Amino acid sequence: MERSLDYKGRWRNHTVAFRVSDKEAKLLDDLVALSGLTKQEYIIRRLTCRDVVVQGNPRVYKALKNQMATIYEELKRLETVSPDNGELLYTIQVIAITLEGLKGEDE
């Protein structure tokens, strides 16, 4: 296997793996999509307590649109939103923060 540098000139030759539940995997995939980062970069930033700064691009806007459609369908299905819907509430909070940040980019 040929070694190669990443885009910032770093050797990345260590693999870190861990198991997650289906719910955790879905939440992680949603958060990664909303960030506009690769899953690897998102996880590294979160694990090293660095900010995840979302740059508006078509991929992020599509992820926001898809998440909002999913949330809308889930809210229509629910009679009430309770603390038991933690993942849904957390995703809504992340979307609100992301949209607020993107709004600031336009100004």
N, C-alpha and C positions, 0 to 999 in steps of 0.2 A: 504494500500500500504506500502510495506516494504522499509525503507530508505536504501540507499547504498552509499558507497563512490566511487568516480571515481578512476582511476588508480594512481592518485597522492594524494589520501587521502582527497579530497575535497568533501564537501556536495554540490551537485548541485540540489537545490530544487526550484529554481526560473525559470519560463518560460518567455522568451522574444520572441515576435512574431511581424512580420511586413509584409506588402503586397508589392509585386513587380510586375512589368509588365512581360509579356512573354519574352521579350528581356532581361530584367534585370535578370530574373530567369535563362535563358540560359547562359548568361555571367557569373553569379555567379557559376553555375554548372561547366562550363568549367574551371574557375579559381580554383575552389576547386579540380577538377580532376587533374589539372596540378600541384597543390601543394603537392598532396599525403597525405593531412591531411583530417580529417573528416570535414564535413561542419561546425559543431559546433566549432571545434577548429580553423578553418580558420576564421570564422566570429569574434570570440573572439579576435584572434590576430590582425585582421585588425581594429577592434573597439578600441582596447587598444593601437594602434600604435606600436605594436611589429612587428619585422621582421617575414616574412614568409620564412623560410629556407627550401628549397626543398631537401629532401634526395632521391637520385636515388634508385628506386626499380622497379620491373616489372610493378606495377600499374601506376607509373608515366610515364614510357617509353611507355606503351600502350596508355595512355591519350595523350602523345605528338604525337604518330603515328596517332591516330584518329583525333586529331585537325589538324595536317598537311594535312591529306587527305581531311578533310572538307574545309580547306582553299584553297587547290589546286583546288577543284571542284568549289568553289565560284570564285576564280580568273579566271578560264577558262570561267565562265559564264559572268563575267564583261568585259566591253570594256575598262573601266578605273577605277582606284581606286581613289576615291575622299574623301574629308573630311566627306562626308555623310556616308561613310562606317566606322564610328568611332569604332564600336564594333569589326569589323574585324581587323582594324589597331591596336587596343589595344590588341587583342588576339595575333596577330603576335608579338607585342612588348614583351608581357609576355613570349611567347614561346622562343624568342631570348634570353631574360634574363635568363630563366630557362636553356636553352641549354648551355649558356656560363658558368653558375654556375656548371652544371654537367660536363662540359669539365674540369673545374678546379679541380673537385674531382678525375679525372683520373690521374692527374699529380702528 
